Amino acid sequence: MSAHELKAVRTAKGLTQTAAAARLGVSQAYVAMLENGTRRLTRRLAARVMKLYGLPPTTLPPSGSVTARHEAELASDLAALGYPGLAHLRPTRRNVKNPTEVLLAALANDDLESRLVEALPWLMLNYASFDRAWLVREAKLRDLQNRVGYVAALARRLAERAGATEKAQALKELETDLQRSVLAQEDTLCKATASEAERRWLRRNQSDEAKRWNVLTDWTADVLRYA
């Protein structure tokens, strides 16, 4: 979140810098520095800002290192972000992470449970206000552009069906940015241990969208349970 945006949401809430500072647990001078760009939000303070101003988790700064995470941690992260398929985990909102960070951490896994893969289009659909430049850059650094692109395509299909035109447009723009650097090497959607027989079956039954992203998978928008 930029300094200008931070000031805009505060004024939209009708709060003075002094009032905001008191509720955030910092000084008025610190709020002023955040809003003029001389100080940056820490992860802890960003969480307080998100809660105070009613902002989405996409405003949280991603961690400096996005790596593959254990499935239990990913499940907890997705539940904290409100994914209906994992609502039974009763997550705490205090541990909410940036959705794009969770997305990349999930897709960085060679193999991932189906229930977690299925959650990713929902994640992109419900948090389409992501920092596109950051996501594209980080995906390319990790050679994940094909996986991210295909998940974005699934999310776009869901957005189009729901008539969510702004979300569909944001996802389409992300696809366009990623398509410029699509990898020629065949990949899977986090199913690296698939047998050769299974890979042959997937190639025969691969959707045109999956072919466009060089991703072997039978996931389509039609089989996703949550949108």
Buried (B, 14 or more C-beta within 10 A) or exposed (E): BEBEEBBBBBEEEEBEBEBBBBEBEBEBEBBBBBBEEEBEBEEEBBBBBBBBBEBBBBBBBBEEEBEBBEBEEBBBBBBBBBBEBBEEBEBEEEEBBBBBBBBBBBBBBEEBBEBBBBBBBBBBBBBBBBBBEBBBEBBBEBEBBBBBBBBBBBBBBBBBEEEBEEBBBBBBBBBEBBBEEBBEEEBBBBBEEBEEEBBEBBEEEBBEBBEBBBBBBBBBBEEBEBB
